Amino acid sequence: MNRPVVCDASFAVKWFKDEAGSGTAMGLLEDHACERLDIHMPEQCVAEVLSVCGRWEPAPASIEAWVQLDMAGVVRHPLSDDLVRGAEAQMGALGCGFYDALAPALASMLGAALYSADSRAHGGFPGAVIVDS
């Protein structure tokens, strides 16, 4: 098994729009494609990426983003008892809401680094990699 990393939606949208931090995001995706690491995301974060892509572009953008994420083999994690309980713990530790606590909870469960562009929600997570937003 490759080294796991967790990406939240604020980071993953950088795969689809050229903006600050996109180079870092694309490098991580390349490392995933070359099997140097495995990218994991809560399913709710994947849904947020698709929603954002749909706001930027005409209707097929969400489907195109879905196909790209699916073909890339990004590992998606549904809500589970462990993830929900972990998110509850991260809400207290980070002072963020439930949705923002999902990615750090998954990172904690997997012993993985967290990649995010949301310093307010995730800056306090140990070892978080915060990229420019």
Secondary structure, DSSP 8 states (H G I E B T S, - for coil): --EEEEE-HHHHGGGTS--TTHHHHHHHHHHHHTTSEEEEEEHHHHHHHHHHHHHHS-THHHHHHHHHHHHHT-EEE---HHHHHHHHHHHHHHT--HHHHHHHHHHHHHT-EEEES-HHHHTTSTT-EE---
